[in-house]
Amino acid sequence: MQFYSTNNSDRFVSVQQALFHSLPVDNGLYMPSVIPRLGADFFNRIATDSLADIGFQVSRELFAGEIPNAALEELTHHAFPFATPVIPLETGKLSILELFHGPSLAFKDVGARYMAGLMSYFSQKGDADVHILVATSGDTGGAVAMGFHDVPGVRVSILYPSGRVSDLQEKQLTTLGGNIQAFEVDGTFDDCQALVKQAFLDSELNARLSLSSANSINIFRLIPQGFYYVSAYGQVAQYRKPVVFSTPSGNFGNLSAGVLVQKMGLPVHHFIAATNANHVVPDYLHSGQYEPKPSVSTISNAMDVGAPSNFVRLTHLYQNSYDDISKHISGYFFDDDQTRAGMQVIHDDFGYVSCPHTAIGILGLQQYLNQTGSDCCGVALATAHPSKFKPLVEEVLGVEVDVPQRLAVLANREKQSIPISCDFNHFREAFLQTV
Ligand SMILES: *Cc1c(COP(=O)(O)O)cnc(C)c1O
């Protein structure tokens, strides 16, 4: 498997290059050079396979030439000791794909843990220390911090927008210590992302350090996210209906991963791109015009992205054809009032407690099913455990939300972060002092 840049499809790089360097020098994004096809028999025999087994089988198709099977098997089983169960709300019609059973209680564990496994596999072979820089709107940081904590040969710096992540999210970023360092940025997520992008383009930093990213711009975060779409398909195949996935989206890595496995042969009937008030992609799907905007703050803060970094990948997967993409993906968006009302209705109708992001996915799916009246098996992705947004969920639903033990223990640990402004030189100085 090799990778090309969305800005230049003639030059190819290796797995290791794309893994450790994240971004091509031409400022494009890496994409797999070939997308292997898995036959229908594969998707029909995985109904009872674990996420780890599915991850192994798909990885083998992708990386057989680069990584021995035994190492891939160990890596996937170490990365995925948890399941991604499909929970029916209305049998055969509306289900939730729960992606929050990993250590940080959000779907980003899947990508972060697989990527950490790959990096530690390759660094065992004697590479220099790697410095990972990651911008987070909330959940990426926690998943990356926990996925990479104590991984030898890797140091992680996390940039997060001050005051714009939940208390427990902040604890996940700032309390592990060791090889994990948090920078608290006086700005928005887009500012954090811009600082990271600038660091990758800074020649002096790159000359001194081996910089890498764990954001969803790294293709190895995105590829494993396809595994749970496959797992979910296996769990609902018994209904023998067209399968529709609804993905609550911000940077659009999660949705791109679904489209990628669809291109590998997964029989997905349709995708829903569901967003909050940051709705540049739903707007594009309606009008054909793509107009990135500054992000606005919402209660579903992990999706507060005004210029989604994976938009280019998404359109690339459809050969930049608006006709094609708008045929396969429908976009819906919901403001905070609609999200709150949706959380309430989902709780009243199904007894299901959802985080605001998950509620947006469910609302998008319901809107699609109502509008088209089609007899589909709808699967909405639950991207985070409701307890990650405990105060909000309790305020909206008036019920108590239990915090799983693995998150609860963080509440008493002390926050350690380095405050910085949005100025790149300021960040650069502070960062260099930590290395
Ligand atoms: C990151 C995140 C999203 C958005 O995922 P993208 O891949 O950036 O589109 C949605 N929900 C939650 C809870 C998240 O943490």
The ligand as an SDF file (V2000), in Angstrom:
LIG
                    3D

 15 15  0  0  0  0  0  0  0  0999 V2000
  -14.6580   14.4030   17.0000 C   0  0  0  0  0  0  0  0  0  0  0  0
  -16.0930   14.2170   17.3190 C   0  0  0  0  0  0  0  0  0  0  0  0
  -17.0730   14.3450   16.3270 C   0  0  0  0  0  0  0  0  0  0  0  0
  -16.7390   14.7770   14.9240 C   0  0  0  0  0  0  0  0  0  0  0  0
  -15.9980   13.8030   14.2070 O   0  0  0  0  0  0  0  0  0  0  0  0
  -15.2300   14.1950   12.8580 P   0  0  0  0  0  0  0  0  0  0  0  0
  -14.5180   12.9730   12.4350 O   0  0  0  0  0  0  0  0  0  0  0  0
  -14.3190   15.3370   13.1790 O   0  0  0  0  0  0  0  0  0  0  0  0
  -16.2950   14.6160   11.8880 O   0  0  0  0  0  0  0  0  0  0  0  0
  -18.3860   14.0820   16.6760 C   0  0  0  0  0  0  0  0  0  0  0  0
  -18.7230   13.7440   17.9290 N   0  0  0  0  0  0  0  0  0  0  0  0
  -17.8190   13.6270   18.9110 C   0  0  0  0  0  0  0  0  0  0  0  0
  -18.2630   13.2750   20.2860 C   0  0  0  0  0  0  0  0  0  0  0  0
  -16.4680   13.8460   18.6400 C   0  0  0  0  0  0  0  0  0  0  0  0
  -15.5790   13.7350   19.6190 O   0  0  0  0  0  0  0  0  0  0  0  0
  1  2  1  0
  2  3  1  0
  2 14  2  0
  3  4  1  0
  3 10  2  0
  4  5  1  0
  5  6  1  0
  6  7  2  0
  6  8  1  0
  6  9  1  0
 10 11  1  0
 11 12  2  0
 12 13  1  0
 12 14  1  0
 14 15  1  0
M  END
$$$$
